[in-house]
């Protein structure tokens, strides 16, 4: 199913922990935007596999790069959302592109561990990530790990909020 909520746990946690170097909204949305490929494949009735080129590390670079550049004009909107969430936010084009690529890669790695049709290392024909991971843990365990990351994201979020309120504001800025 496209747009699974399981990606929000790991991406939210990692995005918040590394918010100094990552653009949190770009990183989190990049973890969902990759699944547009699956939606298109399903809508057009292209059959299996549902996860194709965007669900590879090479495709992830392209998707992440395009998303990071496309998100740059939206930085004002992201800044307003982050202010509402009380999270300090300092966007830059380089940070947004970097976050887009890493976010897409995280999505590819999670899907690669969960879905057998994801060829993470394409064009190389090495062993699939799914085979390596699923021989050690079950799909239910992988879902549980993603949920644990979502709950754990509360900690870096709380730290970000405290940092937001401790940061001195210029006159006229909110709070």
C-alpha positions, 0 to 999 in steps of 0.5 A, a space after each residue: 500500500 502506498 504512503 504507509 505511516 510506518 515511515 513517519 517513525 524513523 524519519 521523524 526520529 532521525 529528522 529531529 535528532 539531526 535537525 541541525 544538519 537536516 531540513 526536518 519537513 523535507 526529510 520527512 516528506 521525502 520518506 513519503 514522496 518516493 511512494 508516488 511511484 507505487 501509486 502511479 504503477 497501481 493507477 496505470 495498472 502496470 502490474 508487478 513489481 510495484 516498487 521500481 526505479 525510485 525504490 533504488 539507491 540510484 533512484 532515491 538520489 534523483 527523487 531526493 534531489 528533485 524534491 529538495 529543489 522543488 521544496 526550496 520555494 516552499 521554505 516559508 510555508 515549512 518555516 510557518 509549520 515549524 514555528 507552529 510546532 515550536 521547532 527552530 528552523 533554518 532552511 538552505 537549498 543545500 540542506 534541503 537537497 541533502 535532506 531530500 536525498 537522505 530521506 528518499 534513501 531511508 524510505 528505500 532502505 525501509 521498503 527494501 527490508 520490508 518488500 521482496 520486490 524492492 531492488 535497493 542496489 539496482 543496477 547491481 544484481 546483488 542479494 536483496 536487502 529483503 532477503 538479508 533482513 527477513 532472514 533475521 526479523 519478521 515483518 511484524 517486528 519491522 513494523 514494531 521497530 518503526 512504531 517504537 521510533 515514532 514514540 521515541 521521536 517525542 524525546 528529540 521533539 521535546 528537546 527541540 521545543 525547549 531549544 525553541 523557547 530558549 532561543 532569544 527572539 528579535 523584536 516583532 518575532 513570535 514569542 
